[in-house]
Amino acid sequence: MRRIVVVGASAAGLAAVETLRREGYDGTLTLVGDEPLAPYDRPPLSKQLLAAEWEPERLALRTPGDLAGLDLDLRLGVAATGLRLVDAEIALADGSTVPYDALIIATGVRPRRLPGVGGHVLRTLDDAVRLRERLAPGRRLVVVGAGFLGAEAAAVAWKLGCEVTLLEPAPVPLAHAVGRQVGEVLTGAHLERGVNLRCGVSVAEVTEGGVRLVGGELVEADEVLVAVGSLPNTDWLAGSGLTVGDGVVCDEYCQAARNVYAAGDVARWYNPLFGQSMRIEHRTNAAEQGMAAARNLLNPEARKPFAPVPYFWSDQYDMKVQAYGYLRGHDEVVVVEGGLAERKFVAAYRTGDRLTGALAVGMPPKAIRQWRQAIATGASWGEAVRPTVPAAKS
């Protein structure tokens, strides 16, 4: 194996190339990225960078010297447009092709968009800088989508003095992920600061003067941010022969086909710890999966299943939200420490007879770390949870 190609130059792709070199691979190593910038960190885009607390340079994941030390064939600013498994070759947007002996796909996701004209999204550094330049005291911002990304951006805009309207089609934001009662707690932080949160409304289109709701109402705004989820970047794999279904479908080793692996937001793999296929759009998972895919690629006789406990965090106003595990599809939520009213609590999540997740708001990291260990060992609900303040089933 003398030529490995990694497509995707963000956290997962960077972790993959670094791991390949660290594990002793000394052949040609090509890293392809559709953005012209070297790998940078994305979570601060909706937090410190949007708030103008950080400048773009601070987001760089590695220095130019670090990248040079990896001895990469670095192809930035050029997207992959096709994959030919039979020929073991990648087609690029500039018309060139790159042959490979092994391939890691780490092309991430792109924002969903709404019909109409204008409107911001928040995925790249350019997106964040462009929106930041438009936020100022008194300006009206409509955020479509009250998930974690939309909520973080709304919180930043409020701090900057904007008049913020947050539109969400669900009755309770984030209830599908964290449960109704926890969703209501997070929602309360917006309401008490005067954010105009409207739930149960759907946006038909973005207009030059705001957004038009289904039913015809115009919600006026100076700027609109669309934060309604994302789509895995798999279009370039059409006709390749790879199985694609809400991501690149992989086994428990992150393998999609012979000598082809996937990692990060674009990868849908079987996580044996939870016994199900999942695709995780979190920064920590991207780096961990990039490392796991690289190790399994280099050591096919000693492959290890990628069975992490997913982790994510969110900063909104003065709230720090942290979670371990797989919360979606849960059957029950129980507050095991603290209280919802104070917005300082740890909640445990049950799926079937197992503890599958834990979420903390306003608590020190050590308060939730013990729950990570219980999830990692596959603890049953009965042995792991000692309820103190039961929450309603959700």
C-alpha positions in Angstrom: 0.0 0.0 0.0 1.8 3.0 -1.3 -0.9 5.6 -1.9 -3.6 6.6 0.5 -6.2 9.3 -0.2 -8.2 11.1 2.4 -11.1 13.1 1.0 -12.3 15.8 3.4 -9.9 18.2 5.2 -11.7 19.0 8.4 -11.4 17.3 11.9 -12.0 13.7 10.7 -9.7 14.0 7.7 -6.9 15.7 9.7 -7.1 13.0 12.4 -6.9 10.3 9.8 -3.8 11.7 8.1 -2.1 12.3 11.4 -2.8 8.8 12.6 -1.6 7.2 9.4 1.8 9.0 9.8 1.9 8.3 13.5 1.3 4.6 12.9 4.2 4.4 10.5 2.7 4.8 7.1 5.4 6.5 4.9 3.9 6.3 1.4 2.1 9.0 -0.6 -0.7 10.6 1.4 -3.1 12.9 -0.3 -5.5 15.1 1.6 -8.3 16.7 -0.5 -10.5 19.5 0.8 -13.1 21.6 -1.0 -12.4 24.7 1.0 -9.2 26.7 0.2 -8.3 26.9 3.9 -6.2 24.5 5.9 -8.2 22.4 8.5 -9.9 24.6 11.1 -12.3 24.0 14.1 -16.0 24.4 13.4 -17.7 24.5 16.8 -16.5 28.0 17.6 -18.2 29.3 14.4 -21.5 29.6 16.2 -20.0 30.7 19.5 -16.7 32.6 19.9 -16.2 33.6 16.3 -19.7 34.7 15.7 -19.6 36.7 18.9 -16.3 38.4 17.7 -14.5 37.1 20.7 -12.1 35.2 18.5 -10.6 36.0 15.1 -10.4 33.5 12.3 -6.7 32.7 12.8 -7.5 31.2 16.2 -9.6 28.4 14.6 -6.7 26.8 12.8 -6.3 23.2 14.0 -2.6 23.0 13.1 0.2 25.4 12.1 1.6 25.4 8.6 4.7 23.8 10.1 2.6 21.0 11.6 1.0 20.3 8.2 4.4 20.4 6.4 5.7 17.8 8.8 3.1 15.4 7.7 4.5 15.4 4.1 1.1 15.6 2.5 0.1 15.9 -1.1 -2.3 18.7 0.0 -5.1 19.6 -2.5 -7.2 22.4 -1.0 -9.9 24.3 -2.7 -10.8 21.5 -5.0 -13.8 19.2 -4.4 -14.0 15.5 -5.2 -16.6 15.0 -7.9 -16.6 11.2 -8.4 -15.3 7.9 -7.3 -14.5 4.9 -9.4 -14.1 1.9 -7.3 -13.2 -0.4 -10.1 -10.3 1.9 -11.2 -9.5 2.9 -7.6 -9.5 6.5 -8.6 -11.0 9.9 -7.4 -12.1 12.6 -9.8 -11.6 16.2 -8.8 -13.4 19.4 -9.8 -10.3 20.7 -11.5 -10.5 17.8 -14.0 -7.6 15.9 -12.5 -7.8 12.4 -11.1 -6.1 10.8 -8.0 -5.4 7.1 -7.9 -5.4 5.3 -4.5 -4.6 2.0 -2.9 -6.8 2.9 0.1 -9.3 5.6 0.6 -10.9 7.4 3.7 -14.0 9.4 3.0 -14.5 12.3 5.4 -16.5 14.8 3.4 -18.7 15.9 6.2 -22.1 17.6 5.7 -23.7 20.7 4.2 -26.5 22.8 5.5 -30.1 22.2 4.4 -31.5 25.3 2.7 -35.0 26.7 2.3 -36.6 27.9 -0.9 -36.4 31.6 -1.7 -33.6 34.2 -2.0 -31.0 35.3 0.5 -30.5 34.0 4.0 -27.4 32.8 5.8 -26.3 29.3 6.7 -23.6 28.5 9.2 -21.1 25.8 8.3 -17.9 27.4 7.0 -15.6 30.1 8.3 -16.8 32.3 5.5 -20.4 31.7 6.5 -19.7 32.8 10.1 -17.7 35.9 9.1 -20.4 37.0 6.7 -23.1 36.7 9.3 -20.9 38.3 12.0 -20.5 41.4 9.8 -24.3 41.8 9.7 -25.1 41.5 13.4 -25.3 44.8 15.3 -27.4 46.3 18.1 -31.0 46.9 16.9 -30.8 44.7 13.8 -33.5 42.1 13.4 -32.4 38.5 13.1 -34.7 35.6 12.3 -33.3 32.2 13.0 -35.1 29.3 11.4 -34.6 26.2 13.5 -34.2 26.0 17.3 -31.8 23.1 17.4 -28.4 23.5 19.0 -26.9 25.4 16.2 -29.8 27.8 15.9 -30.1 28.2 19.6 -26.3 29.0 19.9 -26.5 31.6 17.1 -29.6 33.2 18.7 -27.9 33.5 22.0 -24.9 35.2 20.5 -27.0 37.6 18.4 -29.0 38.5 21.6 -25.8 39.3 23.4 -24.7 41.5 20.5 -27.9 43.5 20.9 -30.0 42.1 18.1 -33.7 41.7 18.1 -34.0 37.9 17.7 -36.9 35.8 16.5 -36.5 32.1 16.7 -38.8 30.0 14.6 -39.3 26.2 15.2 -41.8 23.8 13.7 -41.9 21.5 16.7 -44.0 22.2 19.8 -40.9 22.1 22.0 -37.4 22.7 20.6 -35.1 19.7 20.8 -37.7 17.5 22.5 -37.0 14.8 19.9 -33.4 14.6 21.0 -33.3 15.5 24.7 -37.0 15.1 25.9 -39.8 17.5 26.4 -39.0 18.7 29.9 -35.3 19.2 29.2 -36.2 21.0 25.9 -38.5 23.3 27.9 -35.7 24.2 30.3 -33.4 25.1 27.4 -36.2 27.1 25.8 -36.7 29.1 29.0 -33.3 30.7 28.7 -34.4 32.3 25.4 -37.8 33.4 26.7 -36.6 35.1 29.8 -34.2 37.2 27.7 -36.9 38.5 25.4 -36.1 36.3 22.4 -39.3 36.0 20.3 -39.6 32.2 20.2 -42.4 30.9 18.0 -43.0 27.1 18.0 -45.3 25.1 15.8 -44.6 27.3 12.8 -43.1 26.3 9.4 -41.3 28.5 7.0 -42.2 28.3 3.3 -39.5 30.5 1.9 -36.8 33.1 2.6 -37.6 36.5 1.1 -35.6 39.7 0.7 -37.4 41.2 3.8 -37.5 38.2 6.1 -39.3 34.8 5.9 -42.8 33.8 4.7 -44.5 31.2 6.8 -46.7 28.5 5.5 -50.1 30.2 5.5 -48.7 33.5 4.1 -47.5 35.5 7.1 -44.4 37.5 6.6 -41.9 37.7 9.5 -39.8 40.7 8.8 -36.0 40.7 9.4 -32.8 42.4 8.4 -31.0 39.1 8.3 -32.1 35.4 8.2 -30.2 32.4 9.5 -31.4 29.0 8.2 -30.4 26.3 10.8 -32.7 23.4 9.8 -30.2 20.6 9.8 -27.7 19.2 7.4 -27.2 16.7 4.6 -24.2 14.3 4.3 -21.9 15.2 1.4 -22.4 12.0 -0.6 -23.6 13.3 -4.0 -20.1 12.9 -5.4 -20.4 9.1 -4.7 -23.4 8.6 -7.0 -22.7 5.6 -9.3 -19.6 4.6 -7.4 -21.0 1.3 -6.1 -20.8 2.4 -2.4 -23.9 1.9 -0.3 -25.2 5.4 0.6 -28.2 6.0 2.9 -28.1 9.1 5.0 -24.3 8.9 4.9 -21.8 6.4 3.7 -22.9 3.1 5.1 -20.1 1.3 7.0 -19.7 -1.7 9.2 -18.5 -1.6 12.8 -14.9 -1.1 11.6 -15.9 2.0 9.6 -15.3 0.1 6.4 -17.6 0.9 3.4 -15.9 -1.4 0.8 -12.6 -3.1 0.2 -9.9 -0.6 1.1 -12.5 2.1 1.6 -13.4 3.6 5.0 -15.4 6.6 6.1 -15.2 8.9 9.2 -16.9 11.9 10.7 -20.2 13.5 9.9 -20.6 11.7 6.6 -20.2 8.2 8.0 -23.1 6.0 9.0 -21.7 3.0 10.8 -22.8 0.2 13.1 -22.0 1.1 16.7 -21.9 -2.3 18.6 -22.1 -0.5 22.0 -25.6 0.6 21.2 -26.5 -2.2 18.8 -27.5 0.2 16.0 -26.4 2.1 13.0 -25.8 5.8 13.6 -24.4 8.9 12.1 -23.0 11.5 14.5 -22.4 15.2 13.7 -20.2 16.0 16.7 -16.6 17.4 16.8 -15.3 14.8 19.2 -16.7 11.9 17.2 -15.2 13.2 14.0 -11.6 13.1 15.4 -12.1 9.8 17.2 -13.5 8.1 14.1 -10.8 9.5 11.8 -8.2 7.9 14.0 -10.2 4.6 14.2 -10.7 4.4 10.5 -7.0 5.1 9.8 -5.8 2.4 12.3 -8.2 -0.2 10.9 -7.1 0.6 7.3 -3.5 0.1 8.2 -4.0 -3.0 10.4 -6.7 -5.1 8.7 -5.7 -8.2 10.6 -6.1 -6.5 14.0 -9.1 -4.3 13.3 -11.1 -3.0 16.3 -14.8 -2.1 16.3 -15.5 1.6 16.6 -17.8 1.7 19.7 -17.6 5.1 21.2 -19.8 6.9 23.7 -20.7 10.0 21.6 -20.1 13.3 23.3 -21.3 16.8 22.5 -21.5 20.2 24.2 -23.3 23.5 23.6 -22.9 27.0 25.0 -26.0 29.1 25.2 -26.0 32.4 27.3 -24.6 31.3 30.7 -25.6 27.7 30.2 -23.1 24.9 29.5 -24.8 21.8 28.1 -22.9 18.5 27.9 -24.1 15.1 26.9 -22.8 11.5 26.6 -24.4 8.6 24.8 -27.1 8.3 22.2 -30.2 10.2 23.4 -32.4 9.9 20.3 -35.2 7.4 20.5 -35.1 7.2 24.3 -38.0 5.8 26.3 -37.6 7.7 29.5 -35.7 10.6 31.1 -35.0 10.9 34.8 -33.2 13.8 36.6 -30.6 12.1 38.8 -28.9 15.2 40.3 -29.9 18.8 40.8 -33.2 20.3 39.5 -34.7 21.5 36.3 -36.0 24.8 37.8 -32.5 25.9 38.7 -31.1 24.8 35.3 -28.5 22.9 37.1 -29.0 19.2 36.7 -28.0 15.8 35.3 -30.6 13.8 33.4 -30.2 10.1 32.6 -31.8 8.5 29.5 -33.2 5.0 29.1 -33.7 3.0 25.9 -35.2 -0.4 26.6 -33.6 -1.7 29.7 -30.3 0.1 29.3 -28.8 3.4 30.3 -28.0 5.0 26.9 -27.4 8.6 27.6 -26.8 11.4 30.1 -27.1 15.2 29.8 -25.9 17.9 32.2 -26.8 21.6 32.3 -24.9 24.0 34.4 -22.9 21.2 36.2 -19.2 20.7 36.5 -17.7 18.1 34.1 -17.1 15.5 36.9 -20.9 15.4 37.5 -21.5 13.7 34.2 -18.2 11.8 33.6 -19.4 8.9 35.9 -22.4 8.4 33.7 -20.2 8.1 30.6 -18.4 5.1 32.3 -21.8 3.5 33.0 -22.9 3.9 29.4 -19.6 2.6 28.1 -19.9 -0.6 30.1 -23.5 -1.2 28.9 -25.0 -0.8 32.4 -28.6 -1.7 32.8 -31.1 1.0 33.8 -31.8 -0.6 37.1 -28.2 -0.8 38.2 -27.1 2.6 37.0 -30.0 4.9 37.9 -31.1 5.9 41.4 -33.9 8.4 40.6 -34.1 11.5 42.8 -36.4 13.8 40.8 -38.4 11.8 38.2 -39.3 13.5 34.9 -42.2 12.6 32.8 -41.7 10.0 30.1 -40.8 11.5 26.8 
